Amino acid sequence: MRPCRLPSSPVNRLHEVFDRVLSWARRRSRRVPALSLKVGCPMVSAQRRRGDVRAFMHTMHRRGQVCASARAAELPIESVIGLTLHEVGHHLAELVWGSSEQNEADAVVAKLLGVRIMYAGPLLIQRVSASVAARILGGRR
């Protein structure tokens, strides 16, 4: 398989990864809603200023939108994908179970998309395995 080339701009990289992850997820389950990404959300920035070093992405404050800090682009690709899937999972859990707690977001991704979200590193950031990342970015199911 050829390596995936991602855009060099951090904002473009986040959008490209988000679009690929969402497209892959929607092929896996028709229940995945249409979502958009907003990079530079003031709420994520405020969380970071208050000292939340894990604040890279969040969702559910605007219908159909996932928000990200441009700093998320500095994370390894496996973490960007894991964070994205986790946030998509919040929307899925709300649709499927009527609730979207942190553990429910990960559980619905495992159940409907077949992906285990792991937590790694000193900040315990969401991530997927390298093989899952390659499968998602490579477009194979």
Secondary structure, 3 states (H helix, E strand, C coil): CCCCCCCCCHHHHHHHHHHHHHHHHHHHCCCCCCCEEEECCHHHHHHHHCCCCCCCEEECCCCCEEEECHHHHHCCHHHHHHHHHHHHHHHHHHHHHCCCCHHHHHHHHHHHHCCCCEEECCCCEEECCHHHHHHHHHCCC
